[in-house]
C-alpha cells in the first residue's frame, strides 16, 4: 500500500515537472525579463526622465496566439502605466506595448532565440502615448528582456 502511494506521488510529480520548470516574468529595477505567451500590466516608478522600477499589477499566461490585425483593434482598457503582450501571432512573434505616460518612451530590448545561448540585441521603435507600439520577429523567440526605459526626446 505504501509503495502504491509513492508510485502515485512520483507519477504526479513527473506530470507536473514541465509546469514547475516554466519560466516566469522577472523584474529587477527597471529591467523586465518576460517569456513568450505573457500579458503584463505594470505600474512604473519614475525618476526624472527614466523609468527605474516596475510593479506587476497583473501577469496573465496566454494560450491562444495573437492575430496581428485583431490586436490593433483590441486596445487594453484597464491598466496602470504600461501594458505588454508578448505572444506568438499569425506573422511570427509579436510584442505589443501601450503606455499612459505624458510623453513618448523608448527602451532597449534583447531577445533569446531558441537554440542560442546568448541574448541578441534588437531594435525597438519609440512608443507614443496611448498608441500601440508593435514589434515583430520571424525568429523563434523564447524570452525578451526590456530595459533602459526613458522618455523619448524627439
C-alpha positions, 0 to 999 in steps of 0.5 A: 500500500505504501509503495502504491502511494509513492508510485502515485506521488512520483507519477504526479510529480513527473506530470507536473515537472514541465509546469514547475520548470516554466519560466516566469516574468522577472523584474529587477529595477527597471529591467523586465525579463518576460517569456513568450505567451505573457500579458503584463500590466505594470505600474512604473516608478519614475525618476526624472526622465527614466523609468527605474522600477516596475510593479506587476499589477497583473501577469496573465499566461496566454494560450491562444496566439495573437492575430496581428490585425485583431490586436490593433483593434483590441486596445487594453482598457484597464491598466496602470502605466504600461501594458505588454503582450508578448505572444506568438501571432499569425506573422511570427512573434509579436510584442505589443506595448501601450503606455499612459505616460505624458510623453513618448518612451523608448527602451532597449530590448534583447531577445533569446532565440531558441537554440542560442545561448546568448541574448541578441540585441534588437531594435525597438521603435519609440512608443507614443502615448496611448498608441500601440507600439508593435514589434515583430520577429520571424525568429523563434523567440523564447524570452525578451528582456526590456530595459533602459526605459526613458522618455523619448526626446524627439 
